[in-house]
Amino acid sequence: MNVGRVLTARFVLAAIVTALFGAGCSRERPQSPAPVARPPKITPDYAGLVIPPNVAPLNFRIEEPGRAYMARIHAPLGQEIEVLSRTSEIVIPLEKWKNLLRANIGGALQVDVCVKADDGLWRRYEPITNAIAAEPIDPFLVYRFMAPSSYFPKQMQICQRNLETFEETTLLDTCSFGNGCANCHAFVNNSPAQMLLGIRSTSFPSATAYVHGGSIQKIGAKFGYTSWHPSGRLAAYSINDVRQFFHTAQAEIHDVVDLDSLIVYYDFAGKRIKTSPAFSDKTRLETYPAWTPDGKHLYFCSAPLPWTDMDTVPPKGYEQVKYDLMRASYDVETDAWGPAETVLRAADTGKSILLPRVSPDGRFLLFCMTQYGCFPIYQPTSDLYMMDLATGKYDKVSANSEHSESWHSWSSNGRWIAFSSKRQGGLFTRPFLCYVDENGQTRKPFVLPQAAPSFYEFCCRLYSVPELIRAPVTIQSESLVQTLFAPAEVCVNSATGATPKAGGTQAYPKGQASVQ
């Protein structure tokens, strides 16, 4: 059963029923409402935002006691929207919302809320005002939607959400290929034309699905954290020996250690896996590759490898491991790498630097910093930081919360980011959207809109790895599953060790990639 689609369908149906019930049962309009000297409390917190001109309606619930409710949504241009309801849930008509936003791009949107209290009197709250950005957000978001289990395998889908509506489709359900895991989906320049998706399964060896030109190819190697070169000719990815363990005396009981890792890259034309001394040092842990938009540098994270015991989990000193931010130059025409250079030292920040992502214009670098380790989603101290690559100066972004902020991606125009956050209670990761101005400053983030205002209160599943793309992935789920069960078109033998010898650009290890 497709749990993600069923769950979404149920909440969409609930939203429709709520809207019809409210419209049919409460047509009473406020008469001389008494003013309240504050804005209304609403859930989700959709107040004081910068929103995309192409986002779905920001449906919300009014957190004020009453027996009738009204929301009037208006702007200088276009037809206002009025929602009257006996319930506190405000469900905004999609087409009217779209028309109002289109008519006021670059302007402001105001929401007036009135509540009829139990004493029979109407009260009018101060208006909620949101700015409508001039720049749209990439209209699709791909993410993992999964059960909060600590054990493999667990129920999981790779889902695609249309941000302009509430339509969600499932690209892959791990139940369709036995007990398995799907992760690390990656796209070239925010385009679905080329996609990589790592797969683990008890039904067949680990593999990677390569979607391109309407076809699917199975590569006999699991790509870890992946970043496409902007040319689409190669992809850098990490090979990690990641282990989960648990704490007993702290709020976040989950933790992860990477016992050994390196970065390699896959040449699609030559069907070969290669590496470089820049990011395959046997004395260090290397992970989280990220290309610059011009393809001339690869950013990554690197930490000293402090242990030799690969069997004890967690190893001694795991809480002392902090990653530096590094980069290496690259010439795609000659396949030549420069040496690794340090961009930001953990010794200078006192924190572990993770998940670098360069803005599409090449000016800014968004990254996470946390107290230690390689897995920010399990670190409550993990925050987002922005670096100006022209000056090297960086600062914590204003979009952070007291809970973990982790995986993030840029919209193709560089004006929006999507990121994972646990700010709604500290337990479940949710996808948040956030505006970034021309100076790299963030505005107040907001949770991904849903058809039902109460969706997140009843959704006990996690969202992770939110990736923004400019168009939908059109490959059918059935085709993906059929390809995964077929023999690999490109066979790559298992690595004999996490880190090969680094003696120049070479295959990883030599002879392990071949065409079947």
C-alpha positions as CSV (number, residue, x, y, z in Angstrom):
1,M,0.0,0.0,0.0
2,N,1.3,3.5,-0.9
3,V,1.1,5.0,2.6
4,G,2.4,8.4,1.5
5,R,-0.3,8.8,-1.1
6,V,-3.1,7.4,1.1
7,L,-2.1,9.7,3.9
8,T,-2.1,12.8,1.6
9,A,-5.4,11.8,0.0
10,R,-7.1,11.5,3.3
11,F,-6.0,14.9,4.4
12,V,-6.9,16.5,1.1
13,L,-10.4,14.9,1.5
14,A,-10.6,16.2,5.0
15,A,-9.7,19.7,3.8
16,I,-12.4,19.5,1.2
17,V,-15.0,18.3,3.7
18,T,-14.0,21.1,6.1
19,A,-14.3,23.7,3.4
20,L,-17.7,22.5,2.3
21,F,-19.0,22.2,5.9
22,G,-17.8,25.6,6.7
23,A,-19.2,27.2,3.6
24,G,-22.5,25.5,3.9
25,C,-23.1,26.0,7.6
26,S,-21.8,29.5,8.4
27,R,-22.7,32.4,6.1
28,E,-22.9,34.9,9.0
29,R,-20.7,37.9,8.4
30,P,-19.2,39.9,11.2
31,Q,-21.3,42.9,12.3
32,S,-19.4,45.8,13.9
33,P,-16.7,43.5,15.3
34,A,-14.8,44.7,18.4
35,P,-11.0,45.3,17.7
36,V,-8.4,43.1,19.3
37,A,-5.0,44.8,19.7
38,R,-2.9,41.9,18.4
39,P,-2.8,39.6,15.4
40,P,-4.6,36.2,15.7
41,K,-2.7,33.1,16.7
42,I,-2.7,30.7,13.7
43,T,-1.2,27.3,12.9
44,P,1.0,26.8,11.0
45,D,2.8,30.1,11.6
46,Y,2.1,31.8,8.2
47,A,2.5,35.4,9.4
48,G,5.2,37.9,8.5
49,L,6.6,35.9,5.6
50,V,8.0,36.4,2.1
51,I,6.2,33.9,0.0
52,P,6.7,32.7,-3.6
53,P,4.2,34.0,-6.2
54,N,3.6,30.4,-7.3
55,V,3.1,28.7,-3.9
56,A,0.0,26.7,-3.0
57,P,-2.6,28.2,-0.6
58,L,-1.3,28.7,3.0
59,N,-4.2,27.0,4.7
60,F,-4.3,27.6,8.4
61,R,-6.2,27.0,11.6
62,I,-7.2,30.0,13.8
63,E,-6.1,29.3,17.4
64,E,-8.7,31.5,19.0
65,P,-11.8,30.1,20.8
66,G,-15.0,30.7,19.0
67,R,-18.0,29.3,17.2
68,A,-17.7,31.0,13.8
69,Y,-14.7,32.3,11.9
70,M,-14.0,34.5,8.9
71,A,-10.8,35.2,7.0
72,R,-10.6,37.9,4.3
73,I,-7.5,37.7,2.1
74,H,-6.9,40.7,0.0
75,A,-4.2,42.8,-1.8
76,P,-4.2,46.1,-3.8
77,L,-5.0,44.3,-7.0
78,G,-7.4,41.4,-7.9
79,Q,-10.5,39.9,-6.2
80,E,-10.4,39.4,-2.5
81,I,-11.0,36.0,-1.0
82,E,-13.5,35.5,1.8
83,V,-13.7,32.3,3.8
84,L,-16.5,31.8,6.4
85,S,-16.5,28.7,8.6
86,R,-18.0,27.2,11.7
87,T,-14.6,25.4,12.2
88,S,-11.4,27.2,13.0
89,E,-9.8,25.7,9.8
90,I,-9.4,28.2,6.9
91,V,-9.1,26.4,3.5
92,I,-8.4,28.8,0.7
93,P,-9.8,28.1,-2.8
94,L,-6.8,27.3,-5.1
95,E,-7.7,29.2,-8.2
96,K,-8.7,32.3,-6.4
97,W,-5.5,32.2,-4.5
98,K,-3.4,31.8,-7.6
99,N,-5.1,34.7,-9.3
100,L,-4.6,37.0,-6.3
101,L,-0.9,36.2,-6.0
102,R,-0.3,36.6,-9.8
103,A,-2.0,40.0,-9.7
104,N,0.2,41.2,-6.8
105,I,3.7,39.9,-7.6
106,G,6.2,42.0,-5.7
107,G,3.5,43.4,-3.5
108,A,1.9,42.5,-0.2
109,L,-0.9,40.2,0.9
110,Q,-3.1,40.9,3.9
111,V,-5.3,38.5,5.9
112,D,-8.0,39.9,8.2
113,V,-9.4,37.5,10.8
114,C,-12.6,37.8,12.7
115,V,-13.9,35.3,15.3
116,K,-17.3,35.0,16.9
117,A,-16.7,34.2,20.5
118,D,-18.9,32.0,22.8
119,D,-20.5,35.2,24.1
120,G,-22.0,35.8,20.6
121,L,-19.8,38.8,19.9
122,W,-17.5,39.2,16.9
123,R,-13.9,40.3,17.4
124,R,-11.5,41.6,14.7
125,Y,-7.8,41.0,15.1
126,E,-5.0,43.0,13.7
127,P,-4.2,41.9,10.1
128,I,-1.5,39.4,9.1
129,T,0.7,40.7,6.3
130,N,2.9,38.6,4.0
131,A,5.1,39.9,1.1
132,I,4.8,38.3,-2.3
133,A,8.3,37.9,-3.8
134,A,9.0,38.8,-7.4
135,E,10.9,35.5,-7.9
136,P,9.1,32.1,-8.1
137,I,10.4,29.0,-6.4
138,D,11.2,25.9,-8.4
139,P,7.7,24.3,-8.5
140,F,8.6,20.7,-7.4
141,L,10.1,19.3,-4.3
142,V,11.4,15.7,-4.1
143,Y,12.0,14.2,-0.6
144,R,12.0,11.0,1.4
145,F,8.8,10.3,3.4
146,M,9.3,7.6,5.9
147,A,8.4,6.1,9.2
148,P,10.4,7.2,12.3
149,S,11.9,3.7,12.8
150,S,15.5,3.4,14.0
151,Y,16.0,0.1,12.2
152,F,16.6,-1.1,8.6
153,P,14.4,-1.9,6.7
154,K,11.7,0.6,7.3
155,Q,8.7,1.9,5.4
156,M,9.9,4.7,3.0
157,Q,8.8,6.5,-0.2
158,I,10.6,8.9,-2.5
159,C,7.9,11.5,-3.1
160,Q,7.4,14.4,-5.4
161,R,5.3,17.4,-4.4
162,N,3.9,20.1,-6.7
163,L,4.5,23.3,-4.7
164,E,1.9,25.1,-6.7
165,T,-0.9,22.7,-5.7
166,F,-1.2,19.9,-3.1
167,E,-0.5,17.1,-5.6
168,E,1.9,14.5,-4.3
169,T,3.1,11.5,-6.3
170,T,5.3,8.6,-5.2
171,L,8.3,8.0,-7.4
172,L,9.4,4.9,-5.5
173,D,8.1,2.9,-2.6
174,T,10.6,0.6,-0.9
175,C,7.8,-1.9,-0.2
176,S,7.7,-2.5,-4.0
177,F,11.2,-4.2,-4.0
178,G,11.2,-6.0,-0.7
179,N,12.8,-4.8,2.4
180,G,15.0,-1.8,1.3
181,C,16.0,1.8,1.5
182,A,16.1,4.6,-1.1
183,N,18.1,7.7,-0.5
184,C,20.5,10.4,-1.8
185,H,18.5,11.4,-4.8
186,A,20.4,14.0,-6.8
187,F,19.6,16.1,-9.9
188,V,21.7,18.1,-12.5
189,N,21.1,21.9,-12.1
190,N,17.7,21.4,-10.5
191,S,16.5,19.5,-13.6
192,P,14.8,16.1,-13.5
193,A,16.3,15.2,-16.9
194,Q,19.2,13.4,-15.1
195,M,18.6,11.9,-11.7
196,L,20.5,9.5,-9.5
197,L,18.9,7.4,-6.7
198,G,20.8,5.1,-4.3
199,I,19.1,1.8,-3.4
200,R,19.7,-0.8,-0.7
201,S,17.6,-4.0,-0.7
202,T,17.5,-7.5,0.7
203,S,16.2,-8.7,-2.7
204,F,19.3,-7.6,-4.7
205,P,22.7,-6.1,-4.2
206,S,23.0,-2.3,-3.6
207,A,22.7,-0.3,-6.7
208,T,22.0,3.2,-8.1
209,A,19.2,4.1,-10.5
210,Y,20.3,6.5,-13.2
211,V,17.4,8.3,-14.9
212,H,18.2,10.1,-18.1
213,G,16.5,11.0,-21.3
214,G,13.3,9.1,-20.4
215,S,15.2,5.9,-19.7
216,I,16.5,4.2,-16.6
217,Q,19.8,2.4,-16.1
218,K,20.9,0.4,-13.2
219,I,24.5,0.9,-12.0
220,G,25.9,-1.8,-9.8
221,A,27.2,0.5,-7.0
222,K,25.4,2.4,-4.3
223,F,26.1,6.2,-4.6
224,G,26.2,7.9,-1.2
225,Y,25.9,11.7,-0.8
226,T,26.0,12.7,-4.4
227,S,26.6,15.9,-6.3
228,W,26.4,16.2,-10.1
229,H,28.9,18.1,-12.1
230,P,26.9,20.9,-13.9
231,S,28.0,19.4,-17.3
232,G,26.1,16.2,-16.4
233,R,29.1,14.2,-17.5
234,L,30.1,13.0,-14.0
235,A,28.9,12.9,-10.4
236,A,31.0,13.0,-7.3
237,Y,29.7,10.9,-4.4
238,S,30.8,9.6,-1.0
239,I,31.4,6.0,0.1
240,N,30.7,5.8,3.8
241,D,30.8,3.2,6.6
242,V,28.0,4.8,8.6
243,R,26.9,3.2,11.9
244,Q,24.0,4.2,14.1
245,F,24.1,4.0,17.9
246,F,22.0,5.2,20.8
247,H,22.3,7.4,23.8
248,T,20.5,6.8,27.1
249,A,20.8,10.1,28.9
250,Q,19.9,12.9,26.5
251,A,16.9,14.3,24.6
252,E,18.1,13.1,21.2
253,I,18.9,9.4,21.6
254,H,20.0,8.7,18.0
255,D,23.5,9.3,16.8
256,V,25.6,8.3,13.9
257,V,29.4,7.8,13.3
258,D,31.1,7.5,10.0
259,L,33.9,4.9,10.7
260,D,35.6,5.5,7.3
261,S,34.8,7.4,4.2
262,L,36.1,8.9,1.0
263,I,34.8,10.6,-2.1
264,V,34.9,9.2,-5.6
265,Y,33.4,10.3,-8.9
266,Y,31.7,8.4,-11.7
267,D,32.4,9.1,-15.3
268,F,29.2,8.4,-17.2
269,A,30.8,8.3,-20.7
270,G,33.7,5.9,-19.7
271,K,31.5,4.1,-17.1
272,R,34.4,4.2,-14.6
273,I,34.7,5.1,-11.0
274,K,37.7,7.3,-10.2
275,T,39.2,9.2,-7.3
276,S,41.9,11.8,-6.5
277,P,44.4,12.3,-3.8
278,A,42.5,15.5,-3.0
279,F,39.7,13.6,-1.3
280,S,40.9,10.0,-0.8
281,D,43.4,10.5,2.0
282,K,43.6,7.3,4.1
283,T,44.3,9.3,7.2
284,R,41.1,11.4,6.9
285,L,37.3,11.1,6.6
286,E,35.9,12.8,3.4
287,T,32.2,13.3,2.7
288,Y,29.4,15.6,1.4
289,P,30.8,16.6,-2.0
290,A,29.2,19.7,-3.7
291,W,30.2,21.2,-7.1
292,T,30.3,24.9,-7.8
293,P,27.9,26.0,-10.6
294,D,30.8,26.5,-13.0
295,G,32.1,23.0,-12.3
296,K,35.6,24.3,-11.5
297,H,35.7,23.4,-7.8
298,L,34.4,20.6,-5.7
299,Y,33.6,21.5,-2.0
300,F,33.6,18.7,0.6
301,C,34.0,18.0,4.3
302,S,37.0,16.4,5.8
303,A,38.1,15.3,9.3
304,P,41.1,13.5,10.7
305,L,40.5,9.7,11.1
306,P,41.3,9.2,14.8
307,W,40.7,5.5,15.2
308,T,42.0,2.2,13.8
309,D,39.4,0.0,15.4
310,M,36.6,-0.4,12.9
311,D,34.6,-2.8,14.9
312,T,33.7,-0.9,18.1
313,V,30.7,1.4,17.8
314,P,30.9,4.1,18.8
315,P,34.7,4.3,18.7
316,K,36.6,6.1,21.4
317,G,36.7,9.8,20.7
318,Y,33.8,9.9,18.3
319,E,32.5,13.1,20.0
320,Q,35.8,14.9,19.2
321,V,35.5,14.5,15.4
322,K,34.9,17.8,13.7
323,Y,35.0,18.3,9.9
324,D,36.8,21.0,8.0
325,L,35.4,22.7,4.9
326,M,37.6,21.9,1.9
327,R,37.7,22.3,-1.8
328,A,39.7,21.1,-4.8
329,S,39.9,22.6,-8.3
330,Y,39.0,20.6,-11.4
331,D,39.2,20.8,-15.1
332,V,36.5,18.7,-16.7
333,E,38.2,18.7,-20.2
334,T,41.4,17.2,-19.0
335,D,40.1,15.4,-15.9
336,A,42.7,17.0,-13.8
337,W,42.5,17.8,-10.1
338,G,44.3,20.4,-8.0
339,P,45.3,19.7,-4.4
340,A,42.8,20.0,-1.5
341,E,42.7,23.4,0.1
342,T,41.1,24.4,3.4
343,V,38.3,26.9,3.2
344,L,37.2,26.9,6.8
345,R,38.8,25.0,9.7
346,A,36.9,23.3,12.4
347,A,39.7,24.3,14.8
348,D,38.7,28.0,14.1
349,T,34.9,27.6,14.4
350,G,34.9,25.0,17.2
351,K,32.3,23.1,15.3
352,S,31.9,20.4,12.7
353,I,31.2,21.8,9.2
354,L,28.8,19.8,7.1
355,L,26.6,19.8,4.0
356,P,28.0,22.6,1.8
357,R,25.8,23.7,-1.1
358,V,26.8,26.6,-3.4
359,S,24.1,29.0,-4.7
360,P,23.3,28.8,-8.4
361,D,25.1,32.2,-9.1
362,G,28.2,30.9,-7.3
363,R,28.3,33.7,-4.7
364,F,27.1,32.1,-1.5
365,L,27.7,28.8,0.3
366,L,25.1,27.4,2.6
367,F,26.2,24.9,5.1
368,C,25.5,23.4,8.5
369,M,27.6,23.5,11.7
370,T,27.1,21.4,14.8
371,Q,29.0,20.4,17.9
372,Y,30.6,17.2,16.4
373,G,30.3,14.4,13.9
374,C,28.8,14.0,10.4
375,F,25.0,13.7,10.9
376,P,23.3,17.1,11.6
377,I,19.8,15.7,11.7
378,Y,20.6,14.0,15.0
379,Q,22.3,17.1,16.5
380,P,20.0,19.6,18.1
381,T,22.8,22.2,17.9
382,S,22.9,22.0,14.1
383,D,22.3,25.4,12.5
384,L,22.5,26.8,9.0
385,Y,25.3,29.3,8.0
386,M,25.8,31.4,4.9
387,M,29.3,32.2,3.5
388,D,30.0,35.0,1.0
389,L,32.5,33.3,-1.3
390,A,33.8,36.6,-2.5
391,T,35.0,37.6,1.0
392,G,35.1,34.3,2.9
393,K,32.9,35.9,5.6
394,Y,30.2,33.7,7.1
395,D,27.4,34.0,9.6
396,K,24.5,32.1,11.1
397,V,21.3,32.7,9.1
398,S,18.3,34.2,10.8
399,A,16.1,31.2,9.7
400,N,17.5,29.0,12.4
401,S,15.6,27.7,15.4
402,E,16.5,26.0,18.7
403,H,16.2,22.6,17.1
404,S,18.1,20.8,14.4
405,E,18.3,22.3,10.9
406,S,19.9,19.9,8.3
407,W,19.6,19.0,4.7
408,H,19.1,21.9,2.3
409,S,18.8,22.7,-1.4
410,W,18.7,25.9,-3.5
411,S,16.0,26.9,-6.0
412,S,17.5,27.4,-9.5
413,N,17.2,31.2,-9.3
414,G,19.0,31.4,-6.0
415,R,16.2,33.2,-4.2
416,W,14.8,30.2,-2.3
417,I,16.0,27.4,-0.2
418,A,14.3,24.3,1.1
419,F,15.6,22.7,4.3
420,S,14.8,20.0,6.9
421,S,14.0,21.2,10.4
422,K,12.8,19.7,13.7
423,R,11.5,23.0,14.9
424,Q,7.9,21.7,15.2
425,G,8.5,20.0,18.6
426,G,12.1,18.6,18.1
427,L,11.0,15.1,17.0
428,F,9.9,15.0,13.3
429,T,11.8,16.6,10.5
430,R,9.6,18.8,8.3
431,P,10.3,20.6,5.0
432,F,10.6,24.4,5.3
433,L,10.8,27.0,2.5
434,C,12.7,30.2,3.0
435,Y,13.4,33.4,0.9
436,V,17.1,34.5,0.4
437,D,17.7,38.0,-0.8
438,E,20.5,39.3,-3.1
439,N,22.8,39.8,-0.1
440,G,22.4,36.3,1.2
441,Q,20.0,37.3,4.0
442,T,17.2,34.9,4.8
443,R,13.6,35.7,5.8
444,K,11.3,33.9,8.1
445,P,10.9,30.3,6.9
446,F,7.6,28.5,6.7
447,V,6.6,24.8,6.6
448,L,5.5,23.2,3.4
449,P,1.8,24.1,2.9
450,Q,-0.7,21.2,3.1
451,A,-4.4,21.0,2.0
452,A,-5.4,20.3,5.6
453,P,-4.3,22.9,8.1
454,S,-3.9,20.2,10.8
455,F,-1.8,17.9,8.6
456,Y,1.4,18.0,10.6
457,E,-0.3,17.5,14.0
458,F,-1.4,14.0,12.8
459,C,1.5,13.1,10.5
460,C,3.9,10.8,12.3
461,R,6.3,10.4,9.4
462,L,9.5,12.1,8.6
463,Y,10.5,14.3,5.6
464,S,14.1,14.3,4.7
465,V,16.5,15.3,1.8
466,P,14.3,18.0,0.3
467,E,15.5,18.8,-3.3
468,L,14.0,21.5,-5.4
469,I,13.6,20.9,-9.1
470,R,12.2,23.0,-12.0
471,A,9.9,20.3,-13.6
472,P,8.4,17.0,-12.5
473,V,10.1,13.6,-12.7
474,T,8.1,11.8,-15.3
475,I,9.5,8.3,-14.9
476,Q,6.8,5.8,-13.7
477,S,7.4,4.0,-10.4
478,E,6.7,0.7,-12.0
479,S,9.5,1.3,-14.5
480,L,11.9,2.1,-11.7
481,V,11.1,-1.1,-9.9
482,Q,11.4,-3.3,-13.0
483,T,14.9,-1.8,-13.7
484,L,16.0,-2.4,-10.1
485,F,15.1,-6.1,-10.3
486,A,16.9,-6.5,-13.7
487,P,20.7,-7.2,-13.9
488,A,22.8,-4.1,-13.6
489,E,23.8,-2.6,-17.0
490,V,27.0,-1.3,-15.5
491,C,28.5,-3.7,-13.0
492,V,30.8,-2.3,-10.3
493,N,32.3,-4.8,-7.8
494,S,32.2,-4.1,-4.1
495,A,35.1,-2.0,-2.8
496,T,37.6,-4.0,-0.8
497,G,38.2,-1.0,1.5
498,A,36.6,2.3,2.2
499,T,39.7,4.2,1.1
500,P,41.8,3.2,-1.9
501,K,45.4,4.1,-2.3
502,A,45.7,7.7,-3.5
503,G,48.4,7.9,-6.1
504,G,46.8,10.1,-8.6
505,T,43.6,10.1,-10.5
506,Q,42.7,6.4,-10.9
507,A,39.9,4.0,-11.1
508,Y,38.4,3.1,-7.7
509,P,39.8,0.5,-7.2
510,K,41.4,-0.3,-10.5
511,G,39.3,-2.6,-12.7
512,Q,36.2,-2.5,-10.5
513,A,34.0,-0.7,-13.0
514,S,33.2,-2.4,-16.3
515,V,30.4,-2.5,-18.8
516,Q,28.4,-5.8,-18.7
